[in-house]
Amino acid sequence: SAFANSIRLAGKGNILSSLDGLLDIIRQNKRYRGGLAQKVFIALLELLGEEDLHTPEYRKELASILF
């Protein structure tokens, strides 16, 4: 599944590709697995840290999907 693939990518250190996959899942189903996709997405953003230039972009994209 796409979720398993995103987790696998994160495990291999490909965080940005994992985030992209999770965004696709969240776009299709905001409550995927009881919100697990969102929780994983936020945890990956925390791993990237606020100093990473991609973090604000991904936060904004998540917010636009959810609200």
KABEL-V961180 format. One record per backbone hydrogen bond with DSSP energy under -0.5 kcal/mol. NH is the residue of the N-H (numbers start at 1). CO is the residue of the C=O. E is the energy in kcal/mol with one decimal. If there is no record, write none. Layout:
BEGIN
NH|CO|E ; NH|CO|E
END
This chain:
BEGIN
5|1|-2.0 ; 6|2|-2.2 ; 7|3|-2.2 ; 8|4|-2.4 ; 9|5|-2.6 ; 10|6|-2.2 ; 11|7|-2.4 ; 12|8|-1.4 ; 13|10|-1.7 ; 14|9|-2.5 ; 15|13|-1.5 ; 18|14|-1.9 ; 19|15|-2.7 ; 20|16|-2.1 ; 21|17|-2.2 ; 22|18|-2.4 ; 23|19|-2.4 ; 24|20|-1.9 ; 25|21|-1.9 ; 26|22|-2.7 ; 27|23|-2.4 ; 28|24|-1.6 ; 29|25|-2.4 ; 32|29|-1.7 ; 34|31|-1.7 ; 35|32|-0.9 ; 36|32|-1.0 ; 36|33|-0.8 ; 37|32|-1.1 ; 39|35|-2.1 ; 40|36|-2.7 ; 41|37|-2.3 ; 42|38|-2.6 ; 43|39|-2.3 ; 44|40|-2.5 ; 45|41|-2.0 ; 46|42|-2.0 ; 47|43|-1.7 ; 48|44|-2.1 ; 49|45|-2.2 ; 52|49|-1.1 ; 55|52|-0.9 ; 56|52|-0.5 ; 57|53|-0.5 ; 58|54|-2.4 ; 59|55|-2.5 ; 60|56|-2.4 ; 61|57|-2.2 ; 62|58|-2.4 ; 63|59|-2.5 ; 64|60|-2.3 ; 65|61|-1.6 ; 66|62|-2.5 ; 67|63|-2.6
END
